[in-house]
């Protein structure tokens, strides 16, 4: 993989010392923090239930989380280098954009990479960063700062973007495979999807590419579908050639809940389903906006049919998004000006941001 054109910020960081300015820590402090990442002490590790399955989650402690926030900002321009296939954790892409290229497909084949984050090692991240243009010193410290005990942690804000960097070569291979067979290929995190107008089977070349890259496919989630069967990509139906659709059961449940809210009010409905009314309202607001993003006509019909419930669940803003942003900015400036003055210690890096 050739280095990117000299447009992106990370190419000015050949050494760990040149990362002092963007990460706001001295080289010694970054090295000490990286050592804590190596042994896992920079994280709070524990089992958490995610979608009904117990997973080992590593949450970065306060200092590391602040550094990883800056690492994420440093790596943000890399999103612009991705091809058309990755859609998970990429700016201006979503589950909807991941499903849309497959809309109306006659055949669909899906794959899942097993234990995705835990199989991405620190050394693999370092090699990916070097291939993108980082110097070995900068790549080494960044790969350690984004790892936990030698692999990408589930729970760090940097893991999604870093995982996309590691899979750039795999995406290139699978895009070429899809093009050679006249197929469409997209990836959302560890979920791979291929679709086409005629029957196909790319399981062998896909498995070969994944295994050669050091990963493993989850056989229980490798499936084929044909027209007439329910076909879903990132939770959206792709049977309609015009656009992906929301699952019918979600739309049916929303209609039902809006009906009960219309009849009994949000508190009465929440009590009937044994849920606090604030949680119920928050959940329904999120589901409504999700449907409006995918199927705006359904959301509009729901609001017209149940105006009282819609007014309770969906907040109505009298001002536009631009006006709200300007108002929030004015309020922030007012709070800052009203705050008592406090002396702040600013970090001065020993190496210039633009030195090479």
Secondary structure by P-SEA (a helix, b strand, c coil): ccccccccccccccccccccccccccaaaaaaaaaaaaaccccbbbbbbccccccbbbbbcaaaaaaaaaaaaaacccccccccccccccccccccccccccccccbbbbbbbccccccccaaaaaaaaaaacccaaaaaaaaaaacccccccccccaaaaaaaaaaaaaaaaaaaaaaaacbbbbbcccbbbbbccccccaaaaaaaaaaaaccccccccccccccccccccccccccccccccccaaaaaaaaaaaaaaacccaaaaaaaacccaaaaaaaaaaaaaaaaaccaaaaaaaaaacaaaaaacbbbbcccaaaaaaaaaaaaaaaaaaccbbbbbbbbbccccccc
